[in-house]
Amino acid sequence: MDGSVSLEYDVVEINAQFNKTVTLSGVTVLLLQASYKLILIFFNLPFTKL
């Protein structure tokens, strides 16, 4: 009984950690895409003015 309960708890913990990791990596990707677009915009501004 106790063994199965702790096993379920471990699975829940692993799922929580996995979800945190996926969320963090998703946010990181979004930030990288946003900064990449901003960099492109900043580099394009001087050329578009000319």
CHARMM-style PDB file with segment names, atoms N, HN, CA, C and O in Angstrom:
ATOM      1  N   MET     1       0.847  -1.206   0.000  1.00  0.00      PROA
ATOM      2  CA  MET     1       0.000   0.000   0.000  1.00  0.00      PROA
ATOM      3  C   MET     1       0.878   1.250   0.000  1.00  0.00      PROA
ATOM      4  O   MET     1       0.737   2.120  -0.860  1.00  0.00      PROA
ATOM      5  N   ASP     2       1.779   1.328   0.967  1.00  0.00      PROA
ATOM      6  HN  ASP     2       1.893   0.622   1.666  1.00  0.00      PROA
ATOM      7  CA  ASP     2       2.639   2.509   1.059  1.00  0.00      PROA
ATOM      8  C   ASP     2       3.523   2.645  -0.183  1.00  0.00      PROA
ATOM      9  O   ASP     2       3.767   3.749  -0.670  1.00  0.00      PROA
ATOM     10  N   GLY     3       3.991   1.513  -0.678  1.00  0.00      PROA
ATOM     11  HN  GLY     3       3.793   0.616  -0.283  1.00  0.00      PROA
ATOM     12  CA  GLY     3       4.867   1.551  -1.845  1.00  0.00      PROA
ATOM     13  C   GLY     3       4.170   2.121  -3.063  1.00  0.00      PROA
ATOM     14  O   GLY     3       4.751   2.916  -3.802  1.00  0.00      PROA
ATOM     15  N   SER     4       2.925   1.718  -3.277  1.00  0.00      PROA
ATOM     16  HN  SER     4       2.452   1.072  -2.678  1.00  0.00      PROA
ATOM     17  CA  SER     4       2.198   2.205  -4.451  1.00  0.00      PROA
ATOM     18  C   SER     4       1.890   3.690  -4.317  1.00  0.00      PROA
ATOM     19  O   SER     4       1.914   4.422  -5.306  1.00  0.00      PROA
ATOM     20  N   VAL     5       1.601   4.135  -3.102  1.00  0.00      PROA
ATOM     21  HN  VAL     5       1.582   3.540  -2.299  1.00  0.00      PROA
ATOM     22  CA  VAL     5       1.293   5.554  -2.886  1.00  0.00      PROA
ATOM     23  C   VAL     5       2.522   6.404  -3.197  1.00  0.00      PROA
ATOM     24  O   VAL     5       2.415   7.430  -3.868  1.00  0.00      PROA
ATOM     25  N   SER     6       3.691   5.978  -2.709  1.00  0.00      PROA
ATOM     26  HN  SER     6       3.778   5.144  -2.164  1.00  0.00      PROA
ATOM     27  CA  SER     6       4.910   6.749  -2.957  1.00  0.00      PROA
ATOM     28  C   SER     6       5.263   6.718  -4.442  1.00  0.00      PROA
ATOM     29  O   SER     6       5.796   7.691  -4.977  1.00  0.00      PROA
ATOM     30  N   LEU     7       4.967   5.605  -5.102  1.00  0.00      PROA
ATOM     31  HN  LEU     7       4.535   4.815  -4.668  1.00  0.00      PROA
ATOM     32  CA  LEU     7       5.245   5.499  -6.534  1.00  0.00      PROA
ATOM     33  C   LEU     7       4.383   6.493  -7.301  1.00  0.00      PROA
ATOM     34  O   LEU     7       4.870   7.179  -8.200  1.00  0.00      PROA
ATOM     35  N   GLU     8       3.096   6.571  -6.945  1.00  0.00      PROA
ATOM     36  HN  GLU     8       2.701   6.014  -6.215  1.00  0.00      PROA
ATOM     37  CA  GLU     8       2.206   7.533  -7.592  1.00  0.00      PROA
ATOM     38  C   GLU     8       2.707   8.955  -7.355  1.00  0.00      PROA
ATOM     39  O   GLU     8       2.669   9.793  -8.256  1.00  0.00      PROA
ATOM     40  N   TYR     9       3.176   9.218  -6.140  1.00  0.00      PROA
ATOM     41  HN  TYR     9       3.208   8.537  -5.409  1.00  0.00      PROA
ATOM     42  CA  TYR     9       3.687  10.551  -5.819  1.00  0.00      PROA
ATOM     43  C   TYR     9       4.906  10.870  -6.680  1.00  0.00      PROA
ATOM     44  O   TYR     9       5.047  11.986  -7.181  1.00  0.00      PROA
ATOM     45  N   ASP    10       5.783   9.880  -6.846  1.00  0.00      PROA
ATOM     46  HN  ASP    10       5.668   8.974  -6.439  1.00  0.00      PROA
ATOM     47  CA  ASP    10       6.969  10.084  -7.691  1.00  0.00      PROA
ATOM     48  C   ASP    10       6.560  10.429  -9.117  1.00  0.00      PROA
ATOM     49  O   ASP    10       7.145  11.316  -9.739  1.00  0.00      PROA
ATOM     50  N   VAL    11       5.555   9.728  -9.635  1.00  0.00      PROA
ATOM     51  HN  VAL    11       5.080   9.007  -9.130  1.00  0.00      PROA
ATOM     52  CA  VAL    11       5.093   9.985 -10.998  1.00  0.00      PROA
ATOM     53  C   VAL    11       4.550  11.402 -11.105  1.00  0.00      PROA
ATOM     54  O   VAL    11       4.816  12.101 -12.083  1.00  0.00      PROA
ATOM     55  N   VAL    12       3.789  11.826 -10.099  1.00  0.00      PROA
ATOM     56  HN  VAL    12       3.574  11.258  -9.305  1.00  0.00      PROA
ATOM     57  CA  VAL    12       3.242  13.186 -10.097  1.00  0.00      PROA
ATOM     58  C   VAL    12       4.378  14.202 -10.079  1.00  0.00      PROA
ATOM     59  O   VAL    12       4.340  15.198 -10.802  1.00  0.00      PROA
ATOM     60  N   GLU    13       5.391  13.946  -9.250  1.00  0.00      PROA
ATOM     61  HN  GLU    13       5.422  13.136  -8.663  1.00  0.00      PROA
ATOM     62  CA  GLU    13       6.542  14.850  -9.170  1.00  0.00      PROA
ATOM     63  C   GLU    13       7.260  14.924 -10.511  1.00  0.00      PROA
ATOM     64  O   GLU    13       7.615  16.009 -10.971  1.00  0.00      PROA
ATOM     65  N   ILE    14       7.472  13.774 -11.134  1.00  0.00      PROA
ATOM     66  HN  ILE    14       7.184  12.893 -10.760  1.00  0.00      PROA
ATOM     67  CA  ILE    14       8.164  13.737 -12.431  1.00  0.00      PROA
ATOM     68  C   ILE    14       7.355  14.504 -13.468  1.00  0.00      PROA
ATOM     69  O   ILE    14       7.918  15.258 -14.262  1.00  0.00      PROA
ATOM     70  N   ASN    15       6.031  14.314 -13.464  1.00  0.00      PROA
ATOM     71  HN  ASN    15       5.574  13.702 -12.818  1.00  0.00      PROA
ATOM     72  CA  ASN    15       5.178  15.037 -14.405  1.00  0.00      PROA
ATOM     73  C   ASN    15       5.264  16.536 -14.167  1.00  0.00      PROA
ATOM     74  O   ASN    15       5.322  17.312 -15.121  1.00  0.00      PROA
ATOM     75  N   ALA    16       5.272  16.951 -12.903  1.00  0.00      PROA
ATOM     76  HN  ALA    16       5.225  16.321 -12.128  1.00  0.00      PROA
ATOM     77  CA  ALA    16       5.355  18.377 -12.579  1.00  0.00      PROA
ATOM     78  C   ALA    16       6.674  18.954 -13.084  1.00  0.00      PROA
ATOM     79  O   ALA    16       6.697  20.022 -13.696  1.00  0.00      PROA
ATOM     80  N   GLN    17       7.765  18.248 -12.827  1.00  0.00      PROA
ATOM     81  HN  GLN    17       7.746  17.381 -12.330  1.00  0.00      PROA
ATOM     82  CA  GLN    17       9.080  18.711 -13.292  1.00  0.00      PROA
ATOM     83  C   GLN    17       9.119  18.783 -14.811  1.00  0.00      PROA
ATOM     84  O   GLN    17       9.653  19.730 -15.388  1.00  0.00      PROA
ATOM     85  N   PHE    18       8.543  17.762 -15.454  1.00  0.00      PROA
ATOM     86  HN  PHE    18       8.109  16.993 -14.986  1.00  0.00      PROA
ATOM     87  CA  PHE    18       8.524  17.718 -16.916  1.00  0.00      PROA
ATOM     88  C   PHE    18       7.728  18.893 -17.469  1.00  0.00      PROA
ATOM     89  O   PHE    18       8.153  19.541 -18.425  1.00  0.00      PROA
ATOM     90  N   ASN    19       6.572  19.168 -16.865  1.00  0.00      PROA
ATOM     91  HN  ASN    19       6.227  18.642 -16.088  1.00  0.00      PROA
ATOM     92  CA  ASN    19       5.741  20.284 -17.325  1.00  0.00      PROA
ATOM     93  C   ASN    19       6.471  21.610 -17.150  1.00  0.00      PROA
ATOM     94  O   ASN    19       6.408  22.479 -18.019  1.00  0.00      PROA
ATOM     95  N   LYS    20       7.169  21.763 -16.013  1.00  0.00      PROA
ATOM     96  HN  LYS    20       7.219  21.056 -15.307  1.00  0.00      PROA
ATOM     97  CA  LYS    20       7.942  22.993 -15.779  1.00  0.00      PROA
ATOM     98  C   LYS    20       9.007  23.152 -16.858  1.00  0.00      PROA
ATOM     99  O   LYS    20       9.187  24.236 -17.413  1.00  0.00      PROA
ATOM    100  N   THR    21       9.711  22.061 -17.147  1.00  0.00      PROA
ATOM    101  HN  THR    21       9.566  21.180 -16.696  1.00  0.00      PROA
ATOM    102  CA  THR    21      10.781  22.110 -18.143  1.00  0.00      PROA
ATOM    103  C   THR    21      10.230  22.467 -19.517  1.00  0.00      PROA
ATOM    104  O   THR    21      10.801  23.293 -20.230  1.00  0.00      PROA
ATOM    105  N   VAL    22       9.110  21.834 -19.885  1.00  0.00      PROA
ATOM    106  HN  VAL    22       8.646  21.163 -19.307  1.00  0.00      PROA
ATOM    107  CA  VAL    22       8.508  22.106 -21.193  1.00  0.00      PROA
ATOM    108  C   VAL    22       8.059  23.555 -21.273  1.00  0.00      PROA
ATOM    109  O   VAL    22       8.257  24.219 -22.291  1.00  0.00      PROA
ATOM    110  N   THR    23       7.448  24.048 -20.187  1.00  0.00      PROA
ATOM    111  HN  THR    23       7.287  23.509 -19.360  1.00  0.00      PROA
ATOM    112  CA  THR    23       6.974  25.435 -20.174  1.00  0.00      PROA
ATOM    113  C   THR    23       8.152  26.395 -20.299  1.00  0.00      PROA
ATOM    114  O   THR    23       8.102  27.349 -21.076  1.00  0.00      PROA
ATOM    115  N   LEU    24       9.215  26.140 -19.531  1.00  0.00      PROA
ATOM    116  HN  LEU    24       9.256  25.365 -18.900  1.00  0.00      PROA
ATOM    117  CA  LEU    24      10.392  27.008 -19.578  1.00  0.00      PROA
ATOM    118  C   LEU    24      11.017  27.012 -20.967  1.00  0.00      PROA
ATOM    119  O   LEU    24      11.376  28.068 -21.487  1.00  0.00      PROA
ATOM    120  N   SER    25      11.146  25.836 -21.565  1.00  0.00      PROA
ATOM    121  HN  SER    25      10.854  24.979 -21.142  1.00  0.00      PROA
ATOM    122  CA  SER    25      11.746  25.778 -22.901  1.00  0.00      PROA
ATOM    123  C   SER    25      10.846  26.468 -23.920  1.00  0.00      PROA
ATOM    124  O   SER    25      11.335  27.104 -24.854  1.00  0.00      PROA
ATOM    125  N   GLY    26       9.527  26.342 -23.741  1.00  0.00      PROA
ATOM    126  HN  GLY    26       9.130  25.826 -22.982  1.00  0.00      PROA
ATOM    127  CA  GLY    26       8.598  27.024 -24.639  1.00  0.00      PROA
ATOM    128  C   GLY    26       8.729  28.526 -24.536  1.00  0.00      PROA
ATOM    129  O   GLY    26       8.745  29.230 -25.545  1.00  0.00      PROA
ATOM    130  N   VAL    27       8.823  29.016 -23.301  1.00  0.00      PROA
ATOM    131  HN  VAL    27       8.810  28.444 -22.482  1.00  0.00      PROA
ATOM    132  CA  VAL    27       8.984  30.461 -23.085  1.00  0.00      PROA
ATOM    133  C   VAL    27      10.312  30.926 -23.671  1.00  0.00      PROA
ATOM    134  O   VAL    27      10.386  31.986 -24.292  1.00  0.00      PROA
ATOM    135  N   THR    28      11.360  30.130 -23.472  1.00  0.00      PROA
ATOM    136  HN  THR    28      11.300  29.269 -22.967  1.00  0.00      PROA
ATOM    137  CA  THR    28      12.679  30.482 -24.000  1.00  0.00      PROA
ATOM    138  C   THR    28      12.642  30.592 -25.518  1.00  0.00      PROA
ATOM    139  O   THR    28      13.205  31.524 -26.093  1.00  0.00      PROA
ATOM    140  N   VAL    29      11.979  29.641 -26.163  1.00  0.00      PROA
ATOM    141  HN  VAL    29      11.522  28.884 -25.696  1.00  0.00      PROA
ATOM    142  CA  VAL    29      11.877  29.671 -27.628  1.00  0.00      PROA
ATOM    143  C   VAL    29      11.130  30.920 -28.077  1.00  0.00      PROA
ATOM    144  O   VAL    29      11.534  31.580 -29.034  1.00  0.00      PROA
ATOM    145  N   LEU    30      10.031  31.245 -27.381  1.00  0.00      PROA
ATOM    146  HN  LEU    30       9.703  30.708 -26.604  1.00  0.00      PROA
ATOM    147  CA  LEU    30       9.262  32.435 -27.745  1.00  0.00      PROA
ATOM    148  C   LEU    30      10.111  33.690 -27.586  1.00  0.00      PROA
ATOM    149  O   LEU    30      10.079  34.580 -28.436  1.00  0.00      PROA
ATOM    150  N   LEU    31      10.878  33.761 -26.482  1.00  0.00      PROA
ATOM    151  HN  LEU    31      10.904  33.038 -25.791  1.00  0.00      PROA
ATOM    152  CA  LEU    31      11.735  34.929 -26.254  1.00  0.00      PROA
ATOM    153  C   LEU    31      12.807  35.029 -27.335  1.00  0.00      PROA
ATOM    154  O   LEU    31      13.096  36.118 -27.831  1.00  0.00      PROA
ATOM    155  N   LEU    32      13.392  33.892 -27.695  1.00  0.00      PROA
ATOM    156  HN  LEU    32      13.157  33.008 -27.292  1.00  0.00      PROA
ATOM    157  CA  LEU    32      14.416  33.902 -28.744  1.00  0.00      PROA
ATOM    158  C   LEU    32      13.831  34.367 -30.066  1.00  0.00      PROA
ATOM    159  O   LEU    32      14.454  35.153 -30.779  1.00  0.00      PROA
ATOM    160  N   GLN    33      12.633  33.886 -30.400  1.00  0.00      PROA
ATOM    161  HN  GLN    33      12.127  33.247 -29.821  1.00  0.00      PROA
ATOM    162  CA  GLN    33      11.993  34.308 -31.645  1.00  0.00      PROA
ATOM    163  C   GLN    33      11.705  35.798 -31.612  1.00  0.00      PROA
ATOM    164  O   GLN    33      11.930  36.496 -32.601  1.00  0.00      PROA
ATOM    165  N   ALA    34      11.207  36.293 -30.479  1.00  0.00      PROA
ATOM    166  HN  ALA    34      11.024  35.726 -29.676  1.00  0.00      PROA
ATOM    167  CA  ALA    34      10.871  37.712 -30.363  1.00  0.00      PROA
ATOM    168  C   ALA    34      12.128  38.566 -30.492  1.00  0.00      PROA
ATOM    169  O   ALA    34      12.131  39.562 -31.215  1.00  0.00      PROA
ATOM    170  N   SER    35      13.203  38.177 -29.790  1.00  0.00      PROA
ATOM    171  HN  SER    35      13.200  37.368 -29.202  1.00  0.00      PROA
ATOM    172  CA  SER    35      14.437  38.960 -29.854  1.00  0.00      PROA
ATOM    173  C   SER    35      15.039  38.894 -31.258  1.00  0.00      PROA
ATOM    174  O   SER    35      15.615  39.871 -31.737  1.00  0.00      PROA
ATOM    175  N   TYR    36      14.905  37.744 -31.911  1.00  0.00      PROA
ATOM    176  HN  TYR    36      14.437  36.951 -31.522  1.00  0.00      PROA
ATOM    177  CA  TYR    36      15.417  37.607 -33.282  1.00  0.00      PROA
ATOM    178  C   TYR    36      14.682  38.560 -34.222  1.00  0.00      PROA
ATOM    179  O   TYR    36      15.296  39.203 -35.072  1.00  0.00      PROA
ATOM    180  N   LYS    37      13.360  38.644 -34.061  1.00  0.00      PROA
ATOM    181  HN  LYS    37      12.860  38.121 -33.370  1.00  0.00      PROA
ATOM    182  CA  LYS    37      12.577  39.559 -34.896  1.00  0.00      PROA
ATOM    183  C   LYS    37      12.955  41.004 -34.599  1.00  0.00      PROA
ATOM    184  O   LYS    37      13.072  41.819 -35.514  1.00  0.00      PROA
ATOM    185  N   LEU    38      13.147  41.323 -33.314  1.00  0.00      PROA
ATOM    186  HN  LEU    38      13.052  40.661 -32.571  1.00  0.00      PROA
ATOM    187  CA  LEU    38      13.534  42.688 -32.950  1.00  0.00      PROA
ATOM    188  C   LEU    38      14.884  43.039 -33.563  1.00  0.00      PROA
ATOM    189  O   LEU    38      15.069  44.140 -34.082  1.00  0.00      PROA
ATOM    190  N   ILE    39      15.825  42.098 -33.503  1.00  0.00      PROA
ATOM    191  HN  ILE    39      15.674  41.204 -33.083  1.00  0.00      PROA
ATOM    192  CA  ILE    39      17.155  42.336 -34.079  1.00  0.00      PROA
ATOM    193  C   ILE    39      17.038  42.586 -35.582  1.00  0.00      PROA
ATOM    194  O   ILE    39      17.678  43.487 -36.124  1.00  0.00      PROA
ATOM    195  N   LEU    40      16.211  41.774 -36.247  1.00  0.00      PROA
ATOM    196  HN  LEU    40      15.691  41.042 -35.807  1.00  0.00      PROA
ATOM    197  CA  LEU    40      16.018  41.968 -37.691  1.00  0.00      PROA
ATOM    198  C   LEU    40      15.433  43.342 -37.968  1.00  0.00      PROA
ATOM    199  O   LEU    40      15.862  44.030 -38.894  1.00  0.00      PROA
ATOM    200  N   ILE    41      14.450  43.744 -37.164  1.00  0.00      PROA
ATOM    201  HN  ILE    41      14.101  43.185 -36.411  1.00  0.00      PROA
ATOM    202  CA  ILE    41      13.815  45.055 -37.354  1.00  0.00      PROA
ATOM    203  C   ILE    41      14.850  46.163 -37.169  1.00  0.00      PROA
ATOM    204  O   ILE    41      14.925  47.092 -37.974  1.00  0.00      PROA
ATOM    205  N   PHE    42      15.655  46.057 -36.094  1.00  0.00      PROA
ATOM    206  HN  PHE    42      15.594  45.303 -35.441  1.00  0.00      PROA
ATOM    207  CA  PHE    42      16.648  47.102 -35.826  1.00  0.00      PROA
ATOM    208  C   PHE    42      17.688  47.175 -36.938  1.00  0.00      PROA
ATOM    209  O   PHE    42      18.120  48.265 -37.314  1.00  0.00      PROA
ATOM    210  N   PHE    43      18.091  46.020 -37.464  1.00  0.00      PROA
ATOM    211  HN  PHE    43      17.739  45.135 -37.159  1.00  0.00      PROA
ATOM    212  CA  PHE    43      19.078  46.020 -38.541  1.00  0.00      PROA
ATOM    213  C   PHE    43      18.483  46.534 -39.840  1.00  0.00      PROA
ATOM    214  O   PHE    43      19.198  47.094 -40.671  1.00  0.00      PROA
ATOM    215  N   ASN    44      17.185  46.349 -40.026  1.00  0.00      PROA
ATOM    216  HN  ASN    44      16.604  45.894 -39.351  1.00  0.00      PROA
ATOM    217  CA  ASN    44      16.531  46.778 -41.267  1.00  0.00      PROA
ATOM    218  C   ASN    44      16.185  48.261 -41.248  1.00  0.00      PROA
ATOM    219  O   ASN    44      16.068  48.873 -42.309  1.00  0.00      PROA
ATOM    220  N   LEU    45      16.019  48.850 -40.073  1.00  0.00      PROA
ATOM    221  HN  LEU    45      16.114  48.353 -39.210  1.00  0.00      PROA
ATOM    222  CA  LEU    45      15.612  50.253 -39.986  1.00  0.00      PROA
ATOM    223  C   LEU    45      16.540  51.194 -40.751  1.00  0.00      PROA
ATOM    224  O   LEU    45      16.049  51.988 -41.554  1.00  0.00      PROA
ATOM    225  N   PRO    46      17.855  51.143 -40.542  1.00  0.00      PROA
ATOM    226  CA  PRO    46      18.737  52.080 -41.257  1.00  0.00      PROA
ATOM    227  C   PRO    46      18.647  51.911 -42.764  1.00  0.00      PROA
ATOM    228  O   PRO    46      18.722  52.893 -43.502  1.00  0.00      PROA
ATOM    229  N   PHE    47      18.485  50.670 -43.231  1.00  0.00      PROA
ATOM    230  HN  PHE    47      18.424  49.873 -42.631  1.00  0.00      PROA
ATOM    231  CA  PHE    47      18.439  50.422 -44.670  1.00  0.00      PROA
ATOM    232  C   PHE    47      17.128  50.917 -45.267  1.00  0.00      PROA
ATOM    233  O   PHE    47      17.103  51.397 -46.400  1.00  0.00      PROA
ATOM    234  N   THR    48      16.039  50.804 -44.511  1.00  0.00      PROA
ATOM    235  HN  THR    48      16.059  50.415 -43.591  1.00  0.00      PROA
ATOM    236  CA  THR    48      14.753  51.247 -45.050  1.00  0.00      PROA
ATOM    237  C   THR    48      14.699  52.771 -45.120  1.00  0.00      PROA
ATOM    238  O   THR    48      14.001  53.329 -45.966  1.00  0.00      PROA
ATOM    239  N   LYS    49      15.431  53.442 -44.237  1.00  0.00      PROA
ATOM    240  HN  LYS    49      15.998  52.989 -43.550  1.00  0.00      PROA
ATOM    241  CA  LYS    49      15.442  54.910 -44.256  1.00  0.00      PROA
ATOM    242  C   LYS    49      16.223  55.434 -45.452  1.00  0.00      PROA
ATOM    243  O   LYS    49      15.932  56.517 -45.959  1.00  0.00      PROA
ATOM    244  N   LEU    50      17.214  54.672 -45.906  1.00  0.00      PROA
ATOM    245  HN  LEU    50      17.450  53.792 -45.494  1.00  0.00      PROA
ATOM    246  CA  LEU    50      18.052  55.128 -47.019  1.00  0.00      PROA
ATOM    247  C   LEU    50      17.384  55.080 -48.359  1.00  0.00      PROA
ATOM    248  OT1 LEU    50      17.995  55.440 -49.366  1.00  0.00      PROA
TER     249      LEU     50
END
